[in-house]
Amino acid sequence: MFEAGGSGLAETRLSQAKQFTSYLDCDVMVTAYQYQPLKPGAIRVLILEPAADLDAPIRCKLEHVKCEDGVKPDPGYDALSYVWGPPADGSGLSIECDGGEIEVQFSCDSALRHLRRAHVPIRLWVDAVCINQKSLAEKEVQVGRMSQVYTLAARVFIFLGAGVGDVADLFAWMRKAGPLIRSHEGEASQQLAREARDRFGGFAVDCRPPLLYCR
């Protein structure tokens, strides 16, 4: 999944976030979300509320869920992987959570907007929100469990941000490469790998079936 629009869209989103925060500052007393301690073996899952408008404020709840012993929670959750980008710096990007605010980076804000459904809530694990970033002790424990969290997720969404330039071309190439890689056609796969190196320079592509790994 990738987002089209580039830097112009980023500036628009940041401006909208600042305007929304200014409105809140003038009319409503908004406080930072207060994280409750996690029990051993638990994680937080974000319940992302629906909205039909991409620009609508992001509203969510956090739920504590047992996640251990290799057993997938019921109900389950999806996990989000994305590039964090610059650290949150008080510039106005935040989401509403259980009556409080959680500051997020632009990339997280953008990913949540694009994953959000129009009519039904979704359950997500998002590290920047589901881990209390102000607690060093909690981060030490939860970051160490991230592999397990992703393994037990029903699905993992990868958000790459602005879909411009080589990123859009790479996705077009992946659609072409996928069937050949899945069919284990070794020579064809290697030909695609050479093509990718020639076209995308900055990407390292490993086409050894059944994996497709780009970095």
CYANA upper distance limits for C-alpha pairs under 8 A (distance plus 0.5 A):
  1 MET  CA    157 PHE  CA      8.10
  1 MET  CA    158 ILE  CA      6.90
  1 MET  CA    159 PHE  CA      5.97
  1 MET  CA    160 LEU  CA      7.18
  2 PHE  CA    159 PHE  CA      6.32
  2 PHE  CA    160 LEU  CA      5.71
  2 PHE  CA    161 GLY  CA      5.83
  2 PHE  CA    162 ALA  CA      6.54
  2 PHE  CA    163 GLY  CA      5.60
  3 GLU  CA    160 LEU  CA      7.84
  3 GLU  CA    161 GLY  CA      5.68
  3 GLU  CA    162 ALA  CA      4.96
  3 GLU  CA    163 GLY  CA      5.38
  4 ALA  CA    161 GLY  CA      8.29
  4 ALA  CA    162 ALA  CA      5.51
  4 ALA  CA    163 GLY  CA      4.96
  4 ALA  CA    164 VAL  CA      6.92
  5 GLY  CA      9 LEU  CA      5.68
  5 GLY  CA     10 ALA  CA      8.34
  5 GLY  CA    162 ALA  CA      6.51
  5 GLY  CA    163 GLY  CA      7.46
  5 GLY  CA    164 VAL  CA      7.81
  6 GLY  CA     10 ALA  CA      7.14
  6 GLY  CA    162 ALA  CA      5.48
  6 GLY  CA    163 GLY  CA      7.59
  6 GLY  CA    164 VAL  CA      7.05
  7 SER  CA     11 GLU  CA      6.75
  7 SER  CA    162 ALA  CA      8.43
  8 GLY  CA     12 THR  CA      6.83
  9 LEU  CA     13 ARG  CA      6.68
 10 ALA  CA     14 LEU  CA      6.67
 10 ALA  CA    106 PHE  CA      7.99
 11 GLU  CA     15 SER  CA      6.62
 12 THR  CA     16 GLN  CA      6.70
 13 ARG  CA     17 ALA  CA      6.64
 13 ARG  CA     55 ASP  CA      8.48
 14 LEU  CA     18 LYS  CA      6.70
 14 LEU  CA     92 GLY  CA      8.12
 14 LEU  CA     93 LEU  CA      7.42
 14 LEU  CA    106 PHE  CA      7.95
 15 SER  CA     19 GLN  CA      6.73
 16 GLN  CA     20 PHE  CA      6.64
 17 ALA  CA     21 THR  CA      6.60
 17 ALA  CA     92 GLY  CA      6.35
 17 ALA  CA     93 LEU  CA      6.01
 17 ALA  CA     94 SER  CA      8.07
 18 LYS  CA     22 SER  CA      6.52
 18 LYS  CA     91 SER  CA      7.65
 18 LYS  CA     92 GLY  CA      5.48
 18 LYS  CA     93 LEU  CA      7.51
 19 GLN  CA     23 TYR  CA      6.77
 20 PHE  CA     24 LEU  CA      6.86
 21 THR  CA     25 ASP  CA      6.62
 21 THR  CA     92 GLY  CA      6.44
 21 THR  CA     93 LEU  CA      8.41
 22 SER  CA     26 CYS  CA      6.79
 23 TYR  CA     27 ASP  CA      6.74
 23 TYR  CA     28 VAL  CA      8.37
 24 LEU  CA     28 VAL  CA      5.57
 24 LEU  CA     29 MET  CA      7.53
 24 LEU  CA     30 VAL  CA      7.41
 25 ASP  CA     29 MET  CA      7.04
 25 ASP  CA     30 VAL  CA      7.74
 30 VAL  CA     99 GLY  CA      8.11
 30 VAL  CA    100 GLY  CA      6.65
 30 VAL  CA    101 GLU  CA      7.43
 31 THR  CA     99 GLY  CA      8.36
 31 THR  CA    100 GLY  CA      5.67
 31 THR  CA    101 GLU  CA      6.66
 32 ALA  CA    100 GLY  CA      5.52
 32 ALA  CA    101 GLU  CA      5.15
 32 ALA  CA    102 ILE  CA      6.71
 33 TYR  CA     97 CYS  CA      7.05
 33 TYR  CA     98 ASP  CA      7.83
 33 TYR  CA     99 GLY  CA      7.77
 33 TYR  CA    100 GLY  CA      4.65
 33 TYR  CA    101 GLU  CA      5.52
 33 TYR  CA    102 ILE  CA      6.39
 34 GLN  CA    100 GLY  CA      7.87
 35 TYR  CA    132 ASN  CA      7.13
 38 LEU  CA     42 ALA  CA      6.44
 38 LEU  CA     43 ILE  CA      7.29
 38 LEU  CA     44 ARG  CA      8.38
 38 LEU  CA     64 HIS  CA      7.69
 41 GLY  CA     66 LYS  CA      6.42
 41 GLY  CA     67 CYS  CA      6.28
 41 GLY  CA     68 GLU  CA      6.12
 42 ALA  CA     64 HIS  CA      6.88
 42 ALA  CA     65 VAL  CA      5.87
 42 ALA  CA     66 LYS  CA      4.81
 42 ALA  CA     67 CYS  CA      5.88
 42 ALA  CA     68 GLU  CA      7.98
 43 ILE  CA     64 HIS  CA      6.21
 43 ILE  CA     65 VAL  CA      5.88
 43 ILE  CA     66 LYS  CA      6.89
 43 ILE  CA     67 CYS  CA      6.87
 43 ILE  CA    130 CYS  CA      7.84
 43 ILE  CA    142 GLN  CA      8.27
 44 ARG  CA     62 LEU  CA      6.57
 44 ARG  CA     63 GLU  CA      5.85
 44 ARG  CA     64 HIS  CA      5.03
 44 ARG  CA     65 VAL  CA      6.42
 44 ARG  CA    125 TRP  CA      7.62
 44 ARG  CA    130 CYS  CA      5.57
 44 ARG  CA    131 ILE  CA      7.75
 45 VAL  CA     62 LEU  CA      6.10
 45 VAL  CA     63 GLU  CA      5.67
 45 VAL  CA     64 HIS  CA      6.86
 45 VAL  CA     65 VAL  CA      7.23
 45 VAL  CA     77 TYR  CA      7.67
 45 VAL  CA    123 ARG  CA      6.88
 45 VAL  CA    124 LEU  CA      6.19
 45 VAL  CA    125 TRP  CA      5.62
 45 VAL  CA    126 VAL  CA      8.26
 45 VAL  CA    130 CYS  CA      6.77
 46 LEU  CA     60 CYS  CA      6.98
 46 LEU  CA     61 LYS  CA      6.27
 46 LEU  CA     62 LEU  CA      5.18
 46 LEU  CA     63 GLU  CA      6.96
 46 LEU  CA    123 ARG  CA      6.16
 46 LEU  CA    124 LEU  CA      5.55
 46 LEU  CA    125 TRP  CA      6.43
 46 LEU  CA    126 VAL  CA      7.70
 46 LEU  CA    129 VAL  CA      8.10
 46 LEU  CA    130 CYS  CA      7.12
 47 ILE  CA     60 CYS  CA      5.80
 47 ILE  CA     61 LYS  CA      5.53
 47 ILE  CA     62 LEU  CA      6.57
 47 ILE  CA     63 GLU  CA      7.83
 47 ILE  CA    121 PRO  CA      6.89
 47 ILE  CA    122 ILE  CA      6.24
 47 ILE  CA    123 ARG  CA      5.23
 47 ILE  CA    124 LEU  CA      6.98
 48 LEU  CA     58 ILE  CA      8.21
 48 LEU  CA     59 ARG  CA      6.90
 48 LEU  CA     60 CYS  CA      5.04
 48 LEU  CA     61 LYS  CA      7.30
 48 LEU  CA    116 ARG  CA      7.25
 48 LEU  CA    121 PRO  CA      5.87
 48 LEU  CA    122 ILE  CA      5.81
 48 LEU  CA    123 ARG  CA      6.82
 48 LEU  CA    124 LEU  CA      7.78
 49 GLU  CA     58 ILE  CA      8.00
 49 GLU  CA     59 ARG  CA      6.17
 49 GLU  CA     60 CYS  CA      5.89
 49 GLU  CA     61 LYS  CA      8.44
 49 GLU  CA    116 ARG  CA      7.85
 49 GLU  CA    117 ARG  CA      8.40
 49 GLU  CA    120 VAL  CA      7.58
 49 GLU  CA    121 PRO  CA      5.13
 49 GLU  CA    122 ILE  CA      7.48
 50 PRO  CA    116 ARG  CA      6.44
 50 PRO  CA    117 ARG  CA      5.60
 50 PRO  CA    118 ALA  CA      5.58
 50 PRO  CA    119 HIS  CA      5.73
 50 PRO  CA    120 VAL  CA      5.83
 50 PRO  CA    121 PRO  CA      5.60
 50 PRO  CA    122 ILE  CA      8.28
 51 ALA  CA     56 ALA  CA      7.10
 51 ALA  CA    116 ARG  CA      7.39
 51 ALA  CA    117 ARG  CA      6.85
 51 ALA  CA    118 ALA  CA      5.19
 51 ALA  CA    119 HIS  CA      7.03
 52 ALA  CA     56 ALA  CA      8.36
 52 ALA  CA    117 ARG  CA      7.57
 52 ALA  CA    118 ALA  CA      4.65
 52 ALA  CA    119 HIS  CA      7.56
 53 ASP  CA    118 ALA  CA      8.14
 54 LEU  CA    113 ARG  CA      6.42
 54 LEU  CA    114 HIS  CA      7.76
 55 ASP  CA    113 ARG  CA      8.13
 57 PRO  CA     95 ILE  CA      7.63
 57 PRO  CA     96 GLU  CA      8.12
 58 ILE  CA     95 ILE  CA      5.71
 58 ILE  CA     96 GLU  CA      6.60
 58 ILE  CA    109 ASP  CA      8.47
 58 ILE  CA    112 LEU  CA      8.21
 58 ILE  CA    113 ARG  CA      7.73
 59 ARG  CA     95 ILE  CA      6.59
 59 ARG  CA     96 GLU  CA      5.16
 59 ARG  CA     97 CYS  CA      6.38
 60 CYS  CA     95 ILE  CA      8.14
 60 CYS  CA     96 GLU  CA      6.72
 60 CYS  CA     97 CYS  CA      5.39
 60 CYS  CA     98 ASP  CA      7.23
 61 LYS  CA     97 CYS  CA      5.71
 61 LYS  CA     98 ASP  CA      5.82
 62 LEU  CA     97 CYS  CA      7.73
 62 LEU  CA     98 ASP  CA      7.99
 62 LEU  CA    130 CYS  CA      7.87
 65 VAL  CA     73 PRO  CA      7.79
 66 LYS  CA     73 PRO  CA      7.27
 67 CYS  CA     71 VAL  CA      7.57
 67 CYS  CA     72 LYS  CA      7.47
 67 CYS  CA     73 PRO  CA      6.75
 67 CYS  CA    149 VAL  CA      7.90
 67 CYS  CA    152 LEU  CA      8.37
 68 GLU  CA    148 GLN  CA      8.39
 70 GLY  CA    148 GLN  CA      8.16
 70 GLY  CA    152 LEU  CA      7.42
 71 VAL  CA    152 LEU  CA      7.62
 72 LYS  CA     76 GLY  CA      7.12
 72 LYS  CA    152 LEU  CA      5.70
 72 LYS  CA    153 ALA  CA      7.65
 73 PRO  CA     77 TYR  CA      8.22
 73 PRO  CA    152 LEU  CA      8.23
 76 GLY  CA    123 ARG  CA      8.00
 76 GLY  CA    153 ALA  CA      7.35
 76 GLY  CA    154 ALA  CA      6.83
 77 TYR  CA    122 ILE  CA      8.49
 77 TYR  CA    123 ARG  CA      5.48
 77 TYR  CA    124 LEU  CA      5.82
 77 TYR  CA    125 TRP  CA      7.23
 77 TYR  CA    153 ALA  CA      6.07
 77 TYR  CA    154 ALA  CA      6.35
 77 TYR  CA    155 ARG  CA      8.05
 78 ASP  CA    123 ARG  CA      6.75
 78 ASP  CA    124 LEU  CA      5.30
 78 ASP  CA    125 TRP  CA      6.69
 78 ASP  CA    153 ALA  CA      5.64
 78 ASP  CA    154 ALA  CA      5.82
 78 ASP  CA    155 ARG  CA      5.33
 78 ASP  CA    156 VAL  CA      6.22
 78 ASP  CA    157 PHE  CA      7.85
 79 ALA  CA    124 LEU  CA      5.91
 79 ALA  CA    125 TRP  CA      5.10
 79 ALA  CA    126 VAL  CA      6.82
 79 ALA  CA    149 VAL  CA      8.29
 79 ALA  CA    150 TYR  CA      6.70
 79 ALA  CA    153 ALA  CA      6.38
 79 ALA  CA    154 ALA  CA      8.27
 79 ALA  CA    155 ARG  CA      6.81
 79 ALA  CA    156 VAL  CA      5.19
 79 ALA  CA    157 PHE  CA      6.71
 80 LEU  CA    124 LEU  CA      7.42
 80 LEU  CA    125 TRP  CA      6.74
 80 LEU  CA    126 VAL  CA      6.00
 80 LEU  CA    127 ASP  CA      8.46
 80 LEU  CA    156 VAL  CA      6.21
 80 LEU  CA    157 PHE  CA      5.37
 80 LEU  CA    158 ILE  CA      6.61
 80 LEU  CA    159 PHE  CA      7.91
 81 SER  CA    126 VAL  CA      8.05
 81 SER  CA    156 VAL  CA      7.53
 81 SER  CA    157 PHE  CA      6.55
 81 SER  CA    158 ILE  CA      5.29
 81 SER  CA    159 PHE  CA      6.72
 82 TYR  CA    107 SER  CA      7.79
 82 TYR  CA    108 CYS  CA      7.83
 82 TYR  CA    111 ALA  CA      8.27
 82 TYR  CA    158 ILE  CA      6.34
 82 TYR  CA    159 PHE  CA      5.38
 82 TYR  CA    160 LEU  CA      6.62
 82 TYR  CA    161 GLY  CA      8.32
 83 VAL  CA    107 SER  CA      7.26
 83 VAL  CA    159 PHE  CA      8.02
 83 VAL  CA    160 LEU  CA      7.29
 83 VAL  CA    161 GLY  CA      8.24
 84 TRP  CA    105 GLN  CA      7.17
 84 TRP  CA    107 SER  CA      6.63
 84 TRP  CA    108 CYS  CA      7.45
 85 GLY  CA    105 GLN  CA      7.40
 85 GLY  CA    106 PHE  CA      8.12
 85 GLY  CA    107 SER  CA      7.09
 86 PRO  CA    105 GLN  CA      7.44
 87 PRO  CA    105 GLN  CA      6.82
 88 ALA  CA     93 LEU  CA      8.21
 88 ALA  CA    103 GLU  CA      7.05
 88 ALA  CA    104 VAL  CA      6.28
 88 ALA  CA    105 GLN  CA      5.60
 90 GLY  CA    103 GLU  CA      7.84
 92 GLY  CA    103 GLU  CA      8.14
 93 LEU  CA    103 GLU  CA      6.42
 93 LEU  CA    104 VAL  CA      6.32
 93 LEU  CA    105 GLN  CA      7.15
 93 LEU  CA    106 PHE  CA      7.29
 93 LEU  CA    109 ASP  CA      7.92
 94 SER  CA    101 GLU  CA      6.63
 94 SER  CA    102 ILE  CA      5.84
 94 SER  CA    103 GLU  CA      4.65
 94 SER  CA    104 VAL  CA      5.83
 94 SER  CA    109 ASP  CA      8.18
 95 ILE  CA    101 GLU  CA      6.12
 95 ILE  CA    102 ILE  CA      5.92
 95 ILE  CA    103 GLU  CA      7.04
 95 ILE  CA    104 VAL  CA      7.67
 95 ILE  CA    109 ASP  CA      8.22
 96 GLU  CA    100 GLY  CA      6.21
 96 GLU  CA    101 GLU  CA      5.29
 96 GLU  CA    102 ILE  CA      7.09
 97 CYS  CA    101 GLU  CA      6.25
 97 CYS  CA    102 ILE  CA      7.33
102 ILE  CA    129 VAL  CA      7.68
104 VAL  CA    108 CYS  CA      6.73
104 VAL  CA    109 ASP  CA      6.99
104 VAL  CA    128 ALA  CA      7.51
104 VAL  CA    129 VAL  CA      8.13
105 GLN  CA    109 ASP  CA      6.84
106 PHE  CA    110 SER  CA      6.53
107 SER  CA    111 ALA  CA      6.60
107 SER  CA    161 GLY  CA      7.10
108 CYS  CA    112 LEU  CA      6.68
108 CYS  CA    128 ALA  CA      8.29
109 ASP  CA    113 ARG  CA      6.82
110 SER  CA    114 HIS  CA      6.89
110 SER  CA    161 GLY  CA      8.21
111 ALA  CA    115 LEU  CA      6.68
111 ALA  CA    159 PHE  CA      6.78
111 ALA  CA    161 GLY  CA      8.06
112 LEU  CA    116 ARG  CA      6.39
116 ARG  CA    121 PRO  CA      8.04
116 ARG  CA    122 ILE  CA      7.70
117 ARG  CA    121 PRO  CA      7.12
117 ARG  CA    122 ILE  CA      7.80
125 TRP  CA    130 CYS  CA      6.83
126 VAL  CA    130 CYS  CA      6.08
126 VAL  CA    131 ILE  CA      8.46
127 ASP  CA    131 ILE  CA      6.00
128 ALA  CA    132 ASN  CA      8.13
128 ALA  CA    133 GLN  CA      7.31
129 VAL  CA    133 GLN  CA      8.29
131 ILE  CA    138 GLU  CA      7.73
131 ILE  CA    139 LYS  CA      6.98
131 ILE  CA    142 GLN  CA      7.39
132 ASN  CA    138 GLU  CA      7.23
132 ASN  CA    139 LYS  CA      7.34
133 GLN  CA    139 LYS  CA      7.10
135 SER  CA    139 LYS  CA      6.67
136 LEU  CA    140 GLU  CA      6.64
137 ALA  CA    141 VAL  CA      7.15
138 GLU  CA    142 GLN  CA      6.51
139 LYS  CA    143 VAL  CA      6.10
140 GLU  CA    144 GLY  CA      6.86
141 VAL  CA    145 ARG  CA      7.20
142 GLN  CA    146 MET  CA      6.98
145 ARG  CA    149 VAL  CA      6.77
146 MET  CA    150 TYR  CA      6.68
147 SER  CA    151 THR  CA      6.65
148 GLN  CA    152 LEU  CA      6.63
149 VAL  CA    153 ALA  CA      6.81
150 TYR  CA    156 VAL  CA      7.45
163 GLY  CA    167 VAL  CA      6.17
163 GLY  CA    168 ALA  CA      5.98
164 VAL  CA    168 ALA  CA      6.20
165 GLY  CA    169 ASP  CA      7.26
166 ASP  CA    170 LEU  CA      6.39
166 ASP  CA    200 PHE  CA      7.14
167 VAL  CA    171 PHE  CA      6.90
168 ALA  CA    172 ALA  CA      6.95
169 ASP  CA    173 TRP  CA      6.74
170 LEU  CA    174 MET  CA      6.61
170 LEU  CA    200 PHE  CA      7.98
171 PHE  CA    175 ARG  CA      6.80
172 ALA  CA    176 LYS  CA      7.08
173 TRP  CA    177 ALA  CA      6.55
173 TRP  CA    196 ALA  CA      8.27
174 MET  CA    178 GLY  CA      6.25
175 ARG  CA    179 PRO  CA      8.27
176 LYS  CA    180 LEU  CA      8.35
177 ALA  CA    181 ILE  CA      6.64
177 ALA  CA    189 SER  CA      7.95
177 ALA  CA    192 LEU  CA      7.23
178 GLY  CA    182 ARG  CA      6.63
179 PRO  CA    183 SER  CA      6.69
180 LEU  CA    184 HIS  CA      7.02
180 LEU  CA    185 GLU  CA      6.40
180 LEU  CA    188 ALA  CA      7.28
180 LEU  CA    189 SER  CA      6.96
181 ILE  CA    185 GLU  CA      6.87
181 ILE  CA    186 GLY  CA      8.21
181 ILE  CA    189 SER  CA      6.31
181 ILE  CA    207 CYS  CA      7.33
181 ILE  CA    208 ARG  CA      8.11
181 ILE  CA    209 PRO  CA      6.14
181 ILE  CA    210 PRO  CA      6.96
181 ILE  CA    211 LEU  CA      8.23
181 ILE  CA    212 LEU  CA      8.26
182 ARG  CA    209 PRO  CA      7.09
182 ARG  CA    210 PRO  CA      6.46
184 HIS  CA    189 SER  CA      8.12
184 HIS  CA    209 PRO  CA      6.14
184 HIS  CA    210 PRO  CA      7.50
185 GLU  CA    189 SER  CA      6.52
186 GLY  CA    190 GLN  CA      6.74
186 GLY  CA    208 ARG  CA      8.10
186 GLY  CA    209 PRO  CA      8.23
187 GLU  CA    191 GLN  CA      6.73
188 ALA  CA    192 LEU  CA      6.78
189 SER  CA    193 ALA  CA      6.73
189 SER  CA    207 CYS  CA      6.29
189 SER  CA    208 ARG  CA      7.82
190 GLN  CA    194 ARG  CA      6.78
190 GLN  CA    207 CYS  CA      7.10
191 GLN  CA    195 GLU  CA      6.72
192 LEU  CA    196 ALA  CA      6.56
192 LEU  CA    207 CYS  CA      8.24
193 ALA  CA    197 ARG  CA      6.76
193 ALA  CA    205 VAL  CA      6.58
193 ALA  CA    206 ASP  CA      7.28
193 ALA  CA    207 CYS  CA      6.57
194 ARG  CA    198 ASP  CA      6.74
195 GLU  CA    199 ARG  CA      6.65
196 ALA  CA    200 PHE  CA      6.11
196 ALA  CA    201 GLY  CA      8.08
196 ALA  CA    203 PHE  CA      8.30
196 ALA  CA    205 VAL  CA      7.38
197 ARG  CA    201 GLY  CA      5.72
197 ARG  CA    202 GLY  CA      8.41
197 ARG  CA    203 PHE  CA      7.40
197 ARG  CA    204 ALA  CA      7.39
197 ARG  CA    205 VAL  CA      7.54
203 PHE  CA    214 CYS  CA      6.65
203 PHE  CA    215 ARG  CA      5.98
204 ALA  CA    213 TYR  CA      8.46
204 ALA  CA    214 CYS  CA      6.04
204 ALA  CA    215 ARG  CA      5.84
205 VAL  CA    212 LEU  CA      7.79
205 VAL  CA    213 TYR  CA      6.40
205 VAL  CA    214 CYS  CA      5.30
205 VAL  CA    215 ARG  CA      7.47
206 ASP  CA    211 LEU  CA      7.99
206 ASP  CA    212 LEU  CA      6.44
206 ASP  CA    213 TYR  CA      5.89
206 ASP  CA    214 CYS  CA      7.22
207 CYS  CA    211 LEU  CA      6.82
207 CYS  CA    212 LEU  CA      5.75
207 CYS  CA    213 TYR  CA      7.58
208 ARG  CA    212 LEU  CA      7.47
